[in-house]
Amino acid sequence: MSVLSLIYAPHPVLDRPTTRISKIDFKINKLIDDMIETMHANDGVGLAANQIGVPLRIAVIQGPDDIKPLVLINPEIVKREGRRELTEGCLSIPGYQGEVGRSVTVKVKAINIDGKSFRIKAEDNLLAQALEHETDHLDGKLYVERLLGNDRLYKIKRDVINEGKRCNHDAISTESC
């Protein structure tokens, strides 16, 4: 497995709908393994293939309490119910978060790594949010298109260790202390 480079907004691959998978072969299986490794290496909850520059309709999701990752090939949301406001961030827009509107209940149909069709329902949890977020990616949409209120993003502050000194920088800053 390999950790792949992430693609950052405003890269055009993030703005276009992805292509459906017609055949699950060795290359697709390797891509999925690499996506899972990349998601873990970047402390993500989910990752869509276009976030690593591959315009295919594949996403992986694994929450902090999940034993194994959920692999979604050609996922489609078939039903949404309710509305809730959540704070959301994205690996393709590092260092920022914003308030978005998401569904309470999400039902998705997809294909698993064995080529079998399945449906999944998530209600009022991180999985429901991640299903919508990753499906949005595959449809060429970023969470910033769903911002609420005054359409503001908030910088995430993190302590950064730099040459033995603790610094407080924006997560996207490359400056030294």
C-alpha positions in Angstrom: 0.0 0.0 0.0 1.0 3.6 -0.6 0.2 7.0 0.8 -0.8 9.1 -2.1 -0.7 12.9 -2.4 -3.9 14.8 -1.7 -5.4 17.3 -4.2 -6.3 20.7 -2.7 -9.0 23.2 -3.7 -9.3 24.9 -6.2 -7.9 22.0 -8.3 -10.4 21.3 -11.2 -10.6 17.5 -10.5 -12.5 18.4 -7.4 -15.1 20.4 -9.3 -16.2 17.7 -11.8 -18.4 14.6 -11.3 -16.5 11.4 -11.2 -16.8 8.4 -13.6 -18.7 5.2 -12.6 -16.7 2.0 -12.2 -17.7 -0.7 -14.6 -15.1 -3.4 -13.6 -13.5 -4.1 -10.2 -10.0 -5.4 -11.0 -6.5 -5.5 -9.5 -6.0 -1.7 -10.3 -9.2 -0.8 -8.5 -8.4 -3.0 -5.5 -4.9 -1.4 -5.3 -6.4 2.1 -5.6 -8.8 1.3 -2.7 -6.0 0.0 -0.5 -4.0 3.2 -1.3 -7.0 5.4 -0.5 -7.5 3.7 2.9 -3.8 4.1 3.7 -3.9 7.8 2.5 -7.0 8.5 4.6 -5.4 7.0 7.7 -2.1 8.8 7.2 -4.0 12.1 7.0 -6.3 11.4 10.0 -9.3 11.5 7.8 -12.8 10.0 8.3 -13.3 9.6 4.6 -11.7 10.0 1.2 -13.0 10.2 -2.3 -10.9 9.1 -5.2 -10.9 12.6 -6.8 -9.2 13.9 -3.7 -6.1 12.0 -4.8 -6.5 13.1 -8.4 -8.4 10.0 -9.7 -11.8 10.9 -11.2 -13.5 7.6 -10.4 -16.6 7.1 -8.3 -15.0 5.4 -5.2 -15.0 6.5 -1.6 -13.8 5.1 1.7 -15.0 5.9 5.1 -13.8 4.9 8.6 -14.9 6.6 11.8 -12.9 6.5 15.0 -15.0 3.6 16.4 -15.2 1.6 13.2 -13.2 -1.7 13.1 -12.7 -1.6 9.3 -13.2 0.9 6.5 -16.4 1.1 4.5 -15.7 0.9 0.8 -18.3 2.5 -1.5 -18.0 2.0 -5.3 -20.5 4.0 -7.4 -22.4 5.3 -4.3 -25.6 7.1 -4.8 -27.8 8.7 -2.1 -31.3 7.3 -2.6 -33.0 9.1 0.3 -32.3 12.0 2.7 -34.5 13.0 5.7 -34.4 15.8 8.2 -31.9 18.7 8.5 -29.1 19.4 11.0 -26.3 21.9 11.3 -22.8 20.6 11.7 -19.2 21.8 11.8 -17.3 20.2 8.9 -13.8 20.2 7.5 -12.1 18.5 4.5 -8.7 17.1 3.7 -8.8 19.0 0.4 -9.2 22.3 2.3 -6.8 21.8 5.2 -6.8 24.1 8.2 -10.4 25.3 7.9 -13.9 24.3 9.1 -17.3 25.7 8.5 -21.0 25.3 9.5 -23.0 23.2 7.0 -26.4 21.8 6.6 -26.6 18.0 6.4 -29.4 15.4 6.5 -30.3 13.6 9.7 -30.8 10.3 7.9 -29.0 9.2 4.7 -29.7 6.1 2.7 -27.0 5.1 0.1 -26.8 2.3 -2.4 -23.3 1.2 -3.6 -21.2 -1.7 -4.7 -18.6 -3.3 -2.3 -15.1 -4.5 -3.2 -16.5 -7.9 -4.2 -18.9 -6.3 -6.8 -22.0 -6.9 -4.7 -24.7 -4.3 -4.4 -25.6 -3.1 -0.9 -27.6 -0.4 0.8 -26.6 1.4 4.0 -28.6 3.7 6.2 -27.1 6.1 8.7 -29.0 8.3 11.1 -27.9 11.3 13.1 -24.2 10.3 13.3 -20.8 10.8 11.8 -21.4 8.1 9.2 -24.5 10.0 7.8 -22.4 13.2 7.6 -19.4 11.3 5.9 -21.7 9.6 3.4 -23.1 13.0 2.3 -19.6 14.6 2.3 -17.9 11.9 0.2 -20.8 11.6 -2.2 -20.7 15.4 -2.7 -17.0 15.0 -3.6 -17.8 12.4 -6.2 -20.5 14.7 -7.6 -17.9 17.5 -7.9 -19.0 19.5 -4.9 -17.0 20.7 -1.8 -18.5 21.3 1.6 -17.9 25.1 1.2 -20.7 25.1 -1.3 -23.0 24.1 1.6 -21.9 26.7 4.2 -24.6 28.3 6.3 -25.2 31.8 7.5 -22.5 34.3 6.6 -20.6 31.7 4.5 -17.5 31.9 6.7 -14.7 29.4 7.1 -12.9 29.2 10.4 -9.2 28.6 10.7 -8.2 25.7 12.8 -5.4 26.6 15.2 -2.9 23.8 16.1 0.2 23.7 18.2 3.1 22.8 15.9 6.4 21.5 17.2 9.2 23.3 15.3 12.8 22.7 16.2 11.9 21.8 19.7 9.8 25.0 20.2 6.0 24.9 20.5 4.4 27.3 18.1 0.8 28.2 17.4 0.3 28.5 13.7 -2.6 28.2 11.3 -2.7 24.6 10.1 -1.8 25.6 6.6 1.0 27.9 7.5 4.6 26.9 6.6 6.3 29.7 8.6 8.7 28.8 11.3 8.4 30.2 14.9 
